[in-house]
Amino acid sequence: MATVRQLLDAKGHDVWSITPRSSVFEALELMSDKDVGALLVVDKEGMLEGIFSERDYARKLVLKGKISKSTAVADLMTVDVIHVSPSASFEECMKVMTEKRIRHLPVLEEGRVAGIVTIGDVVKQIISDQEMTIKHLGDYISGGY
């Protein structure tokens, strides 16, 4: 069974992040530049403090009557960050993402950010695993082993 660690080793451990004091506008610019739907919010020491997503922006900024250039990310970010360890399976990730209705799942190892897994990463890996299983079963049935 494949793990998150294997995915991160293949895709990379790069994570786009921003500080809690950065403006929402700066966060949106970075998200646009990097073509991502969420940023991890980290302190000066690199410790995870929250996550800021398109959903946070869409649902919290206007409803609170705020302006993106003068509002800090800390005012809108999600602070109760759901995360997984590198040893988590893709099935575990899919279950968490489905139950919690999230699309971005930070990976923490010993309290530090090791990477991030998206719903797209998980679906792609599960499809790949299923295709491999189907191929092996086809080979077995046809005597290709």
N, C-alpha and C positions, 0 to 999 in steps of 0.2 A: 504494500500500500504506500503510495507516494505521500510525501510530507511537504509542509510549507517550506521547510529548510531546502529541500531539493528544488522547489520552484524558485526561491530567492537566489539560490546558487546559479540557476539557469538564466533568470531574467535580470538579476542584479539586485543589489540592496539599496539602490538610490531611492531617496525619499525627499519630496519637496516639502519644505516646512517654512513656518513664519513665526514671529514672536507674538506673544499676547498683546503687546503694546502697538503693534503695527496696525495701520488703518485697514478697514474693510476694503477700501479702494485698492490699496497695495496688494492685499490678498487676491482680489479679483483679477488684477493685472497679472500676477504671477500664475494664477490658475489658467488664465487665457494663454499666456506665453508658453506654458508647459503642457497645455491641453489636458488638464486633469480636473476632476470634479471635487477634489478635497485636498486640503493641506493639513499636515500635522502641525500642532501648535506646541512649540518647545521653548523652554526657558534658556538662559545663557549657558547653562551646563549641559544642555541637550536632553533634558528630562521632559517627557511628555506631559503636557498640561491639559491638552484638549485636542479636538479636531474641528476644523472649519470646513463646511461643505456648501455646495450650491443650495442644498436644502436649508441650511442655517440662514443663508443670505435671503433666500426667497421667502421664508416663513417668518423671519424675525425682524429684519431691518425695517421694512415699511410698516409692519404691524406695530412696531414700537415708536414709529414716527421719527426715525433717525435718518441721518445722511451718511453715505458710505465714506466720504472723505474725512469726516470728523468723528467717526465711531471706531473704537478699538475692536480688534478681533476678539479680545477677551469678553466683550459685552455680548457677543452673539455665539461664540463657539460652544460646542457640546463638551462638557467637562467630564461626564461619566463615560469615558471612552471604553468601548468594548474591544477587547484585543484577544489574540491567541499567541501561543508559543510556537517556536519553529518546529516542534515535534507534532503539531496538530495535523490531522489528515484533511484532505479536501472535503470529505464528507462532513467532518466536524465544522469546517468553515462554512459550507453550504447551509448546514443546519442553523448555525448561529446567525448568518446573514439573513436567512429566510425568517426565522423567528423574531429577530430584532428589527427587521426591515431596514437593513443597512447595506451599503454597496462598497464600503471601504473598511478594511479590517487591519489595523496596525498589528505588527508582529513585535512582541517584546521578549527580550532574552535578558534575564537577570535585571529587570527593571529598565533596560535601555532599549531604544528603538533599533530593531534589526532589519526592518523593511515594512512594506505594506502590501496587502493582497487585495485585489479588487474582485468584484463579482465576475467580471470578464475573465480574469485569470483562472478563477475556480471553475467556471463553466467550461472554458477551453480545455483545462486539464482533465476534467471528468469526461468530456467527449473523447479526448485522445485516449484515455484509459479504456473507455468502452469500445472504441474502434479496435484497439489492440486485442481486447478480449474476444471480440467478434472474429477477428482474423485468426487468432489461435484456435478458436472453436471450429472455424471453417477448415483450417489445416488439419485438425484432428479428425473431423468427420470425413474429409476426403482422403485421409491417409497420408497427408503431407508431412507428418512428423517423422 
